[in-house]
Amino acid sequence: MFSLYHPSAWGIIGVVQQPKLMRKLIFLLLLAVQLVPCLGAQEKQRIAVIPFNPVNIAKDEAEIIYKDFETALAQTDAYVMIDREEIIRLLGDGEVGLFSCTTEACALDIAKNLAADQVIRGRLSRQTSKYVLKVQLIDVSNGNILFLEEISEQFLSRMRGAVELLAYKFAGMAITQYGSVQIARQFTELFVGTVPSRADIYINGIKRGISPDLITGVPVGRITLSARYGNYYGEQTLTVTGDTGQVRIECREAYGALQIRCEQDLDVYLDDRWLGKVSAGPFRNLPIGIHKLELRGQGLYWQEEVVLQSDRQTLREARPTPYGRIEYGIPEGAVTEITGELFRQVVREYGVLQAPVGTYSAIVTGKNYETSEPFSITVSQDAEVSFAPELSFTEDYEYQLFQDQIAEAERSIQFGYRPTSRDVQELQELKKTITKSKHDFPNLLTRVDALIDKTETIFGGDAPSGVQEEESVAEKQQRLNSLLAQMQGLELDLESLSWKRRRRAIGGWTSFGFSMTSVGVAGVFYFLANDAYKNYLNLVYAGAPSAEKQEAYSITQKWRTATIAALGTSGAFLITSSIFWISRPSIRTVNDKLESLKQEIDALQKELQ
C-alpha cells in the first residue's frame, strides 16, 4: 500500500517544483489515499527467497534444497513470489555467485531493491552425521523476525522431502493431526473478530489479515489462531471445520521474561539493545515474539534466536566461545568467501567480521581479477587481524585500463590541449606502471613513449603566445552581425519554449482536476462500501442465513472494487499531471544566453561608435 511517509511520496512533490497551491492539492490527494484502509481481502505479501548459506556442504546440495523450498512455497500460492532470476541478478556473477548473500543485512538490502515486503533467508549445514536447515522469515520494513523454523535429517534425500512441509509451515498451511504436523489439504473461510479491533491476525504464526476480517484459505484441522495489537496479544488453539464460521479473540497486555544460565557474567543484548549483565536476570517485561539474543564480552561471544511467550519465562543455556575480529579490505569488484569449522561468510569492500577463534581459508574472486591461491587467516581471542589481499588484474582488463588512459591523452593533444609539466609527469608514471605489470604490453609502451616525446616538445619548445593583433573595425562589424543573428535565433527559441510551457501547464492542471474528481468519487464509493460492510457484520453477528450473508458480502466487494478503481484512476491522472509539469521545458538557460549576448552586443556597438 502506498504510504505518505515513504520517501517516494515526497520525491514526487519535490521534483515537480510547482506552485504552492499545486503542492497543497497533491498533499490532500495523498492524504485521502492514505486514509482509505485496505479494502477487501488481505493483500498477498511480496516475498523474496534468498539462496541458503551452505556451511560445510557442497554448493550443489544447497542449491537443490533452495530450489525445492522455493518451488514448494510457490505452490502454496500464499505469497507473490519474486522471480529467482531477479534475485540472482542482484547477487552478481563469480565463483561465489548464487551463495554470496550470507548476512541478514545483505538479505534486507536485496529485498528492498526488489520492493519485497518480506524476505526468507536460511543456513544449510552439515553437522556430524546430519543435515540441519534453519530458515527465517523477516519483515523488510523493520528487520523483525516473523517466523523461524529448524529441521534436520540424516540424508539429503530425506531433507528434500521435509522441505515441502517446511514451505507449507511458512505459508501457515499446516495442521496438527494425531500428534504430528501435516500439510493441510482442505481449506475454508473464517471470520475473525478481536478485542480491541484492528489487531493483526496470525494463523500458525503467519500474518493473514487485520481484524475484523473474513480470512480465506484457512486450513481445515487443528491450528493456532492468534492476534496482536501492539503489546496486546491473544491466542486460541482450535479445530477448524467447514462450519466453524467465526472466531472472536480477546487480547490483553502481554509480556515475556528471560532467564539466562551462563558461567561468565557477560553483557546481554536483545535485538542489539543492552539489557544488562547475565547476573542481572531474569529480565522481565520484554516484548513477546522472536528476538536475536547475544552475549558479549571478555573475548567471548554467543548468539541465538529466542522466542518469548506471553506470561512465561524462557530459559536459555549459553556456552559462549572465544571470539576475535577480522578487519578486511577487499579490492573493488571482488568478493571474499571466508570458511572455517561450521562457519561461512562472504564479505565485500571494508568492514569488521566477528569470528570464532581458529584458522580460516579465504578465497577472493572477481571477474576483473586473476584467480589467486586461498589465503589463510588466523583469529586469536579478543584480538583483531587485518586482511587486505593484493590481487592482479586479468590481462584483458589491465590492457583496457591502460588503453583508456593513453587514448584520453592522445585525444587531448589532438584537440589542441596545451600540456603542463604535471601531464608529462603523469605520463611518465603511467609508463612505469605498464613496465612493472606482470603482463607484457609492448605496443602500449610505444604509444606512451611517443606521447611523452610530444608533450615534452610542446611544453618545452613553444613560448607562451604573444599579444594578439588588434581586431580591425571590419572584423568587429562582422562579429556584431553574427551576434545579432544569434540573438534573433534565441528569441525565436524562447517564444517556442514559452508556448510549450503554457500548453503543458494547461495539460497539468486539467489532469489534476480529473484526479481530484476521481478522489471525490472514490470517497463516495468508500462510504457506500463501509455501510455495506457494517450491514454484513450485523448479519454475521445476528446469525443470518448464509445466502443473506453472501449477498451482503458480495455488495460490499462491489463497492470496494469501485473504490479501488476510482483511486487507481485518480492516481493515473495524478501521474499524468506530474509528467506534464515535470516535462515543461526550462527557459532559464535560453534567457541567460540571451542576456549574455545582449551585453556583448551593447559592448561591441559602443566600440564601433
C-alpha positions in Angstrom: 0.0 0.0 0.0 1.2 3.5 -0.9 2.4 5.3 2.3 2.5 9.0 2.7 5.6 8.5 4.9 7.5 6.7 2.1 10.3 8.9 0.6 9.0 8.4 -2.9 5.7 10.2 -2.0 7.7 13.3 -1.1 10.1 12.8 -4.1 7.1 13.3 -6.4 6.3 16.6 -4.8 9.9 17.8 -4.5 10.8 17.1 -8.1 7.8 18.8 -9.7 8.7 22.3 -8.4 5.1 23.5 -8.8 3.3 26.5 -7.3 2.3 26.3 -3.6 -1.3 25.7 -4.4 -0.5 22.7 -6.6 1.7 21.2 -3.8 -1.1 21.6 -1.3 -3.6 19.9 -3.5 -1.3 17.0 -4.2 -0.8 16.7 -0.4 -4.5 16.5 0.1 -4.8 13.8 -2.6 -2.1 11.7 -1.0 -3.7 12.2 2.4 -7.1 11.0 1.0 -5.4 7.9 -0.4 -3.7 7.3 2.9 -6.9 7.4 4.8 -8.6 4.8 2.7 -7.9 1.5 4.5 -7.0 -1.7 2.7 -10.4 -2.8 1.3 -11.1 -6.4 0.5 -9.0 -9.4 1.4 -5.6 -9.1 2.8 -3.1 -8.4 0.0 -0.6 -11.1 -0.6 2.9 -10.2 0.6 5.7 -9.8 -2.0 8.4 -12.2 -0.8 12.0 -12.9 -1.8 13.7 -16.2 -1.0 17.5 -15.8 -0.7 19.6 -18.9 -1.5 20.5 -20.7 1.7 24.1 -20.3 3.0 25.9 -23.6 2.5 28.1 -24.4 5.5 30.4 -27.4 5.4 28.4 -28.8 2.4 28.7 -28.7 -1.4 27.0 -25.7 -3.0 25.2 -28.0 -5.4 23.5 -29.7 -2.4 22.4 -26.3 -1.1 21.1 -25.2 -4.5 18.9 -28.4 -4.7 17.3 -27.7 -1.2 16.9 -24.0 -2.0 15.1 -24.7 -5.3 12.9 -27.4 -3.7 11.8 -25.0 -0.9 11.2 -22.1 -3.3 9.1 -24.3 -5.6 7.0 -25.7 -2.7 6.4 -22.2 -1.3 5.2 -21.0 -4.7 2.8 -23.9 -4.9 1.1 -22.7 -1.7 0.0 -19.5 -3.5 0.3 -17.7 -0.2 2.7 -15.0 -1.5 3.6 -13.1 -4.5 6.9 -14.7 -5.3 9.7 -12.6 -6.7 11.4 -14.3 -9.6 14.5 -16.2 -8.8 16.4 -14.7 -11.8 15.8 -11.2 -10.4 17.5 -12.3 -7.1 20.4 -13.9 -8.9 20.9 -10.8 -11.0 21.4 -8.7 -7.8 23.7 -11.4 -6.2 26.1 -10.9 -9.1 28.4 -13.2 -11.0 31.6 -15.0 -10.0 32.6 -18.3 -8.3 30.7 -17.4 -5.1 27.7 -16.3 -7.3 24.4 -17.7 -6.0 25.5 -18.0 -2.4 27.1 -14.6 -1.9 24.4 -13.3 0.5 25.2 -14.7 4.0 24.1 -11.9 6.3 20.7 -10.5 7.4 21.8 -7.0 6.2 22.5 -8.4 2.8 19.1 -10.2 2.6 17.3 -7.0 3.6 19.2 -4.9 1.1 18.3 -7.2 -1.8 14.7 -7.4 -0.6 14.4 -3.6 -0.5 15.9 -3.3 -4.0 13.2 -5.8 -5.2 10.4 -3.9 -3.4 9.7 -7.1 -1.3 7.5 -6.9 1.9 9.2 -10.0 3.4 12.3 -12.0 2.8 13.3 -15.6 3.7 16.9 -16.5 4.4 18.4 -19.7 5.7 21.5 -21.7 6.6 22.1 -25.3 5.5 24.9 -27.0 7.3 26.4 -30.5 7.8 26.8 -31.2 11.5 28.3 -34.6 12.5 26.0 -37.1 10.7 23.0 -34.9 9.8 21.9 -32.0 7.6 20.5 -29.0 9.5 18.4 -26.3 7.8 17.5 -23.2 9.8 15.2 -20.7 8.0 13.9 -17.3 9.0 11.0 -15.1 7.7 11.9 -11.4 8.1 9.8 -8.2 7.8 11.7 -6.0 5.4 10.2 -2.7 6.9 11.7 -3.2 10.4 14.0 -6.2 10.2 12.0 -8.2 12.8 12.0 -12.0 12.6 8.4 -13.0 12.0 8.7 -16.8 11.8 11.6 -19.3 12.5 11.9 -23.0 11.9 14.7 -25.5 12.1 14.7 -29.1 10.7 17.3 -31.8 10.5 17.6 -35.0 8.5 20.3 -37.7 8.2 20.2 -37.9 4.4 19.8 -35.2 1.7 17.0 -37.2 0.1 15.0 -37.1 3.3 15.8 -33.4 3.7 14.2 -32.8 0.2 11.1 -34.5 1.4 10.9 -32.4 4.6 11.4 -29.1 2.8 7.8 -29.3 1.3 6.2 -29.4 4.8 8.6 -26.6 5.8 7.4 -24.4 3.0 3.7 -25.0 3.9 4.6 -24.0 7.5 5.9 -20.7 6.2 2.6 -20.2 4.4 0.6 -21.0 7.6 -1.0 -24.0 5.7 -0.1 -26.8 8.1 -2.3 -28.6 10.7 -1.6 -30.8 13.7 -3.2 -34.3 13.4 -2.6 -37.3 15.6 0.3 -35.5 17.3 2.2 -34.7 14.1 2.3 -31.6 11.8 1.0 -32.3 8.3 0.3 -30.3 5.1 -3.3 -29.0 5.0 -5.3 -30.3 2.1 -8.7 -28.7 2.7 -9.4 -25.0 3.3 -12.3 -22.8 4.4 -13.0 -19.2 5.3 -13.2 -17.9 8.8 -14.5 -14.5 10.1 -12.2 -13.3 12.9 -13.0 -10.5 15.3 -10.8 -9.2 18.1 -10.9 -7.0 21.1 -9.5 -4.5 20.5 -10.2 -4.4 16.8 -7.6 -3.6 14.1 -5.3 -6.3 15.5 -3.0 -8.3 13.3 -4.4 -11.9 12.7 -2.0 -14.8 12.6 -2.6 -18.4 11.5 0.1 -20.8 12.7 2.3 -17.8 13.3 1.9 -16.3 9.7 0.1 -13.0 9.4 -3.1 -13.3 7.3 -5.1 -10.1 7.9 -6.3 -7.3 10.2 -9.4 -7.7 12.3 -12.3 -7.7 11.7 -11.8 -9.7 8.5 -13.0 -12.7 6.6 -9.9 -14.8 6.2 -9.9 -17.2 3.2 -7.7 -20.2 2.7 -7.8 -21.2 6.4 -6.7 -24.8 6.9 -9.3 -27.3 8.0 -8.0 -29.1 11.0 -6.2 -28.1 14.3 -4.5 -24.7 14.0 -3.2 -22.0 16.2 -5.0 -18.7 15.7 -3.6 -15.6 17.4 -4.0 -11.8 17.3 -1.6 -9.0 18.2 -2.2 -5.2 18.7 1.0 -3.5 20.0 1.7 -5.1 23.3 -1.8 -6.8 23.4 -1.9 -10.4 22.5 -4.5 -13.2 22.4 -4.3 -16.8 21.2 -6.6 -19.8 20.6 -5.8 -23.4 19.5 -8.9 -24.8 17.8 -10.0 -27.4 15.3 -11.4 -25.6 12.3 -14.2 -27.3 10.3 -16.3 -26.1 7.4 -19.0 -25.0 9.9 -16.7 -23.0 12.3 -17.8 -19.7 10.7 -16.4 -17.1 13.1 -14.0 -16.8 16.0 -13.6 -13.9 18.5 -10.2 -13.4 20.2 -9.8 -11.2 23.3 -6.3 -9.6 23.5 -4.7 -8.5 26.7 -1.4 -6.8 27.6 1.3 -9.5 27.4 5.0 -9.5 28.1 7.6 -12.3 28.4 10.5 -13.0 30.7 14.0 -14.3 30.0 16.4 -16.2 32.2 20.0 -17.0 31.0 22.3 -19.6 32.5 26.0 -18.9 31.8 29.2 -19.4 33.7 30.6 -16.0 32.6 28.9 -12.7 33.6 28.7 -11.2 30.1 26.7 -8.4 28.6 23.2 -9.4 27.4 21.8 -7.9 24.2 18.3 -8.4 22.8 17.9 -7.2 19.2 21.1 -5.1 19.7 19.5 -3.5 22.8 21.6 -3.9 26.0 19.7 -5.4 28.9 22.5 -5.6 31.4 24.8 -8.4 32.7 23.8 -12.0 32.9 23.7 -11.8 36.7 21.0 -9.1 36.5 18.5 -11.6 35.2 15.8 -12.7 35.0 14.8 -10.0 32.6 11.1 -9.1 32.7 8.5 -7.1 30.7 10.1 -8.0 27.4 8.1 -7.9 24.2 6.9 -11.2 23.1 7.9 -12.7 19.7 11.1 -13.9 18.1 14.3 -12.0 19.1 18.0 -12.2 18.5 19.8 -12.8 21.8 23.5 -12.2 22.2 26.1 -12.4 24.9 29.3 -10.4 24.5 32.4 -9.5 26.5 35.8 -10.9 27.8 36.7 -12.1 24.3 33.6 -14.4 24.3 30.5 -14.4 22.2 27.2 -16.4 21.9 24.2 -15.8 19.7 20.8 -17.5 19.3 17.2 -16.7 18.3 14.8 -16.9 21.2 11.0 -17.0 21.3 9.5 -15.0 24.2 5.9 -16.1 25.0 3.2 -14.4 26.9 3.4 -14.6 30.7 6.1 -17.2 30.5 9.8 -17.2 31.5 12.0 -18.5 28.8 15.2 -20.3 29.9 18.4 -20.4 27.8 21.6 -22.3 28.5 24.5 -20.3 27.0 28.0 -21.6 26.3 30.0 -18.7 24.8 33.1 -19.4 22.7 36.3 -17.4 22.3 35.9 -14.9 19.5 38.1 -12.4 17.6 37.7 -10.0 14.8 38.8 -9.9 11.1 39.2 -6.4 9.8 39.0 -6.7 6.0 39.6 -4.5 3.0 38.6 -6.2 -0.3 39.5 -4.6 -3.7 36.7 -3.0 -5.6 34.7 -5.5 -7.6 35.9 -8.6 -5.7 34.2 -10.8 -3.1 35.8 -12.9 -0.4 34.5 -16.2 0.9 35.8 -16.9 4.4 35.2 -20.5 5.6 36.1 -22.5 8.7 34.6 -25.1 11.0 30.8 -24.6 10.8 31.5 -21.0 9.6 31.0 -19.3 6.2 30.7 -15.7 5.4 31.0 -13.7 2.2 32.3 -10.1 2.5 32.9 -7.2 0.2 34.7 -3.8 0.4 35.6 -2.8 4.0 34.4 -3.9 7.4 34.9 -5.9 10.6 33.7 -9.5 10.9 33.2 -11.3 14.2 34.6 -14.9 14.1 35.3 -17.7 16.5 39.0 -18.3 17.4 40.6 -20.6 14.7 42.1 -20.7 11.3 40.1 -19.8 8.2 40.5 -20.1 4.5 39.7 -17.0 2.4 39.1 -17.2 -1.3 39.0 -13.9 -3.2 37.3 -13.8 -6.6 36.3 -11.1 -9.1 35.7 -11.1 -12.8 38.4 -8.5 -13.4 41.0 -10.3 -11.2 43.1 -13.3 -11.8 42.4 -16.4 -9.7 44.6 -16.5 -6.6 45.6 -19.2 -4.1 43.4 -19.3 -0.9 44.6 -17.1 1.9 45.0 -18.3 5.5 43.6 -16.2 8.3 44.3 -17.0 12.0 41.9 -15.4 14.5 43.0 -15.0 18.2 40.8 -14.4 21.2 39.8 -10.8 21.7 42.2 -9.7 19.0 41.8 -8.1 15.6 43.6 -9.4 12.5 43.8 -7.4 9.3 43.1 -9.0 5.9 43.8 -6.9 2.8 44.7 -9.1 -0.2 46.7 -7.8 -3.1 45.2 -9.0 -6.4 46.4 -8.9 -10.0 44.1 -7.7 -12.8 43.4 -10.0 -15.7 45.5 -9.2 -18.8 42.4 -8.1 -20.8 41.1 -5.8 -18.1 44.6 -4.3 -17.4 45.1 -3.7 -21.1 41.8 -1.9 -21.3 42.7 0.3 -18.3 46.0 1.4 -19.8 44.4 1.8 -23.3 41.7 4.1 -22.0 44.3 6.4 -20.3 46.5 6.6 -23.3 43.6 7.2 -25.7 42.4 10.1 -23.4 45.8 11.7 -23.5 46.1 11.3 -27.3 42.7 12.9 -27.8 43.6 15.9 -25.6 46.7 16.7 -27.6 44.9 16.1 -30.9 42.2 18.7 -30.0 44.8 21.3 -29.1 45.1 20.9 -25.3 48.4 22.5 -24.1 50.1 20.0 -21.7 51.7 21.1 -18.5 54.7 19.7 -16.5 52.2 17.7 -14.4 50.8 16.0 -17.6 54.4 15.0 -18.6 54.9 13.6 -15.1 51.7 11.6 -15.2 52.6 10.0 -18.5 56.0 9.0 -17.1 54.2 7.4 -14.1 51.9 5.6 -16.5 54.9 4.2 -18.3 56.4 2.9 -15.1 53.1 1.2 -14.1 52.9 -0.5 -17.5 56.6 -1.6 -17.2 56.0 -3.1 -13.8 52.9 -5.1 -14.9 53.3 -8.9 -14.9 51.8 -8.7 -18.4 53.7 -7.5 -21.5 52.2 -4.6 -23.4 54.9 -3.5 -26.0 52.5 -1.6 -28.2 51.2 0.4 -25.3 54.7 1.3 -24.2 55.5 2.5 -27.7 52.4 4.8 -27.7 53.3 6.2 -24.2 56.9 7.0 -25.3 55.5 8.8 -28.3 53.1 10.8 -26.1 55.9 11.7 -23.7 58.2 13.0 -26.5 55.3 15.0 -28.0 54.2 16.6 -24.7 57.8 17.4 -23.7 58.3 19.1 -27.1 55.1 21.2 -26.8 55.8 22.1 -23.2 59.5 22.9 -23.5 59.8 24.2 -27.1 57.0 26.7 -27.5 57.0 30.1 -25.8 53.7 31.5 -24.5 51.8 33.2 -27.2 52.4 36.9 -27.5 50.0 39.8 -27.7 47.4 39.3 -30.4 47.0 41.9 -33.1 44.2 44.4 -32.5 40.9 43.4 -34.1 40.0 45.5 -37.2 36.8 47.5 -37.5 35.6 45.3 -40.3 36.1 42.2 -38.2 34.2 43.8 -35.3 31.3 44.7 -37.6 31.2 41.1 -38.9 31.2 39.7 -35.4 28.4 42.1 -34.5 26.3 40.9 -37.4 26.9 37.3 -36.3 25.8 38.1 -32.7 22.6 39.9 -33.9 21.7 36.8 -35.9 22.3 34.6 -32.9 20.1 36.8 -30.7 17.3 36.6 -33.2 17.5 32.8 -33.2 17.5 32.7 -29.4 14.4 35.0 -29.3 12.6 32.6 -31.6 13.6 29.6 -29.4 12.4 31.5 -26.3 9.0 32.1 -27.9 8.6 28.5 -28.9 9.6 27.2 -25.4 7.2 29.6 -23.7 4.3 28.3 -25.8 5.3 24.7 -24.9 5.4 25.6 -21.2 1.9 27.1 -21.4 0.4 24.1 -23.2 1.9 21.6 -20.7 0.7 23.7 -17.8 -2.8 23.5 -19.1 -2.5 19.8 -19.5 -1.1 19.5 -15.9 -4.0 21.4 -14.4 -6.6 19.6 -16.4 -5.2 16.2 -15.4 -5.1 17.3 -11.8 -8.7 18.4 -12.0 -9.7 14.9 -13.2 -7.6 13.4 -10.5 -9.3 15.3 -7.7 -12.8 14.5 -9.2 -11.8 10.8 -9.1 -10.8 11.1 -5.4 -14.3 12.6 -4.7 -16.0 9.7 -6.4 -13.7 7.2 -4.5 -14.8 8.9 -1.3 -18.5 8.3 -2.1 -17.8 4.7 -3.1 -15.8 4.2 0.2 -18.7 5.4 2.4 -21.1 3.1 0.5 -18.7 0.2 0.9 -18.4 1.0 4.7 -22.2 1.0 5.1 -22.5 -2.3 3.2 -19.7 -3.8 5.4 -21.4 -2.8 8.6 -24.6 -4.4 7.3 -22.6 -7.6 6.6 -21.2 -7.6 10.1 -24.6 -7.2 11.6 -25.9 -10.2 9.6 -22.8 -12.3 10.8 -23.3 -11.5 14.5 -27.1 -12.0 14.2 -26.6 -15.5 12.7 -28.4 -14.7 9.5 -28.7 -17.4 6.8 -25.7 -18.0 4.6 -27.4 -16.7 1.5 -28.1 -13.3 3.0 -24.5 -13.0 4.3 -23.1 -14.0 1.0 -25.3 -11.4 -0.8 -24.3 -8.7 1.7 -20.6 -9.6 1.3 -20.9 -9.5 -2.5 -22.4 -6.0 -2.4 -19.5 -4.9 -0.1 -16.9 -6.3 -2.5 -18.5 -4.5 -5.5 -18.3 -1.1 -3.7 -14.8 -1.9 -2.6 -13.7 -2.7 -6.1 -15.3 0.5 -7.3 -13.4 2.5 -4.7 -10.1 0.9 -5.6 -10.8 1.5 -9.4 -11.6 5.2 -8.7 -8.4 5.6 -6.7 -6.4 3.9 -9.4 -8.0 6.4 -12.0 -7.1 9.3 -9.7 -3.5 8.0 -9.4 -3.2 7.7 -13.2 -4.4 11.3 -13.7 -2.0 12.5 -10.9 0.9 10.8 -12.6 -0.1 12.3 -15.9 -0.4 15.7 -14.3 3.1 15.3 -12.8 4.5 14.3 -16.2 3.1 17.4 -17.7 4.6 19.6 -15.1 8.0 17.9 -15.0 8.3 17.9 -18.8 7.8 21.6 -19.1 10.9 22.9 -20.9 13.1 25.3 -19.0 13.7 28.8 -20.4 16.3 29.8 -17.8 19.2 28.7 -20.0 17.9 30.5 -23.1 17.3 33.6 -21.0 20.8 33.5 -19.6 22.3 33.1 -23.0 20.2 35.9 -24.4 21.1 38.3 -21.6 24.8 37.5 -22.0 24.5 38.0 -25.8 22.8 41.4 -25.4 25.6 42.6 -23.0 28.2 41.5 -25.6 26.3 43.3 -28.4 26.0 46.5 -26.4 29.7 46.5 -25.6 30.6 45.9 -29.3 28.3 48.6 -30.5 29.9 51.1 -28.2 33.3 50.3 -29.6 32.1 50.8 -33.1 30.6 54.3 -32.4 
